[in-house]
């Protein structure tokens, strides 16, 4: 971990770049965040990024913003969390302001609408890649596979709200590891 050696500017600029070049929201940003903070910078480990993503989904707010806040907090404390968060949201704010200003012109441009259709397809691929990468690291035994499958089906078919699926997943982990003789 590079706690104090990571500058606030570096935190801001890394998350600014991620925010500027990712379409499709927080889930589409996850592969870029993981690559940048785990593989390129070594700010967090593979196990830690899964915990950060899980925690980021468990609290209100956008997952990419929450992830950047947790990473910034880990590296530089509260001021690091603020720098990383600002880096993540600043590009979106600028883009939204520009789009709002030119919305009527963009809306009637068929070339731009076709481009956005292609971007939507790419976002689905990025989200699927993030899910597969997270699954490889998180599902390490049959128990994890069963929990992942149950959560998937409960979510896809709208049986339970996401927050309850997360709570039930956590509770099932506690029960499972206590039954196995763990410390949970």
Protein Blocks (a to p, Z undefined) as FASTA:
>chain_A
ZZklpcfklmmmmmmmmmmmcghijmlmmmmmmmmmmmmnomacfklmmmmmmmmmmpgc
jfklmmmmmmmmmmnojmlmmmmmmmmmmmmmmmmmmmmmmmmmmmmmmklmmmmmmmmm
mmmmmmmmmmmmmmmmmmmbfklmmmmmmmmmmmmnomacfklmmmmmmmmmmmmmmmno
paZZ
